[in-house]
Amino acid sequence: MIYRSKAPLRIGLAGGGTDVSPYCDLYGGAILNATISLYASATIEPLPVPQVIIEALDRNEEVVYNLAEKLPIDGTLDLAAGVYNHIVARYGPAPSGFRLSTLVDAPAGSGLGSSSTLVVAIIGVFAEWMNLPLGEYDIAQMAYDVERVELAMAGGKQDQYAATFGGVNFMEFYKDNKVIVNPLRIKPEYLYELENNLLLYFTATSRLSSTIIEAQSKNVTDKNKESIDAMHQLKEQAQMMKEAMLKGNIHDIGRILDYGFRFKKQMAKGISNDSLDEVYEAALKAGATGGKISGAGGGGFMMFYCPANTRYEVKKALTAFGGSISPFQFTERGMVSWRI
């Protein structure tokens, strides 16, 4: 028997950064995001020997351990080891030795939530193998606990919930890890139009999001008024985006994205830079009405709203910067697992 899972990556449309502590603990956060047709996947093959083999196929990395109650956290494929340690501590030993293989459709540091989505996929495949009684909120919270608490990797809460639930969601974040996921019933024609007009552009750079997120968190702790006010505006942006999508005011989305981009740059240093600003302005000049840097910022993917048929002119303008366009579709389902 082979056990598999996959979970979708996401694009954040509004409110990005308000899911990060301590802002969401103090003021409450709100984010609107949507999952797309790029995935993190995981496979478990039970082995007849007491070994644990973990391989990241997209990174050409592999580690081999003796089957034990706890695997070392040593900087090599720590996400998988962290999930294993958490599950064994909570639910008991694995049924046998095994090979865990993972694959992610976007590089780490891309801004599409790839690390958290991978954690969700790994939890999903262990749950399938070990028949664990985990609901959607359980999986998302477990992913957060593993990545943010036990492995102490800086970041927010949205990615784990987006990957687990899937679809278009308006998410609310409060203190004590209270998260409310509100699935939005967007008319199909509105989503088709949004999908047609959004351009996902990979800058061919990645970044260490934890550095930016730590600076953002420090600004809140230090009561930096400019940074906190910017986060308030981004929370308001999430409400604006929600209303535009539900009412079908799709062409307002470019303006709402631009509104958020201007304020997001005030949250912390490093979110944008001269080269990213140059790309952004070139896209606007070519016909985009707004856009954003995906995730924490600093590199990775950018996204632009291109009304009418301006996406073709925007795409042409962006070729000068050495990046690439990534086709995508919106997806409705979150993490799924199965066995064969």
Secondary structure as UniProt FT lines:
FT   STRAND          3..14
FT   TURN            16..19
FT   TURN            21..22
FT   HELIX           23..27
FT   STRAND          29..47
FT   STRAND          51..56
FT   TURN            57..60
FT   STRAND          61..66
FT   HELIX           78..91
FT   STRAND          97..104
FT   TURN            108..109
FT   HELIX           114..130
FT   HELIX           136..144
FT   HELIX           145..150
FT   HELIX           158..165
FT   STRAND          168..174
FT   TURN            175..177
FT   STRAND          178..183
FT   HELIX           188..197
FT   STRAND          198..202
FT   HELIX           209..221
FT   TURN            222..223
FT   HELIX           225..247
FT   HELIX           250..252
FT   HELIX           253..264
FT   TURN            265..267
FT   TURN            269..270
FT   HELIX           274..286
FT   STRAND          290..293
FT   TURN            295..296
FT   STRAND          301..305
FT   TURN            308..310
FT   HELIX           311..318
FT   HELIX           319..321
FT   STRAND          324..325
FT   STRAND          336..339
//
